[in-house]
Amino acid sequence: MSPSLSVVADNDLKVVTPKTETVAERVRRLQAEARQLAKDHVKALTTAMVDLEQLAAEIADGGDAYAPGVRDVARRLVEDLDSRVQTLEAIVART
C-alpha cells in the first residue's frame, strides 16, 4: 500500500518582490566592492613580497652554493622588500 497524498494550501507563502536599486545606490555599492577588491589585491601583493623576501634571505644566507653576486643581489632585495612592504602596509592602514 502506498502512502496517501494530500493537497496542502500555500496561503502563507508571500511573493517578495526585490527592491530595485537606484543608480546612486548601485554606484555606491560598486565603489565599495571596488575598494574591497583593491585592498584584497594589495594584500596579495604584500603577501607575495613577504614570500619573495624569505626566498631572497635563504639565497643571501646560502653560502658558497650561490655565486657571490647572486647572494649580494638577494641581500639587497631583502632590505628593499622589507621597507616596501612596510610602506604598503602604512598606506593601506590610512585608508
Rosetta blueprint (number, residue, H / E / L):
1 M L
2 S L
3 P L
4 S L
5 L L
6 S L
7 V L
8 V L
9 A L
10 D L
11 N L
12 D L
13 L L
14 K L
15 V L
16 V L
17 T L
18 P L
19 K L
20 T L
21 E L
22 T L
23 V H
24 A H
25 E H
26 R H
27 V H
28 R H
29 R H
30 L H
31 Q H
32 A H
33 E H
34 A H
35 R H
36 Q H
37 L H
38 A H
39 K H
40 D H
41 H H
42 V H
43 K H
44 A H
45 L H
46 T H
47 T H
48 A H
49 M H
50 V H
51 D H
52 L H
53 E H
54 Q H
55 L H
56 A H
57 A H
58 E H
59 I H
60 A H
61 D L
62 G L
63 G H
64 D H
65 A H
66 Y L
67 A L
68 P H
69 G H
70 V H
71 R H
72 D H
73 V H
74 A H
75 R H
76 R H
77 L H
78 V H
79 E H
80 D H
81 L H
82 D H
83 S H
84 R H
85 V H
86 Q H
87 T H
88 L H
89 E H
90 A H
91 I H
92 V H
93 A H
94 R H
95 T L
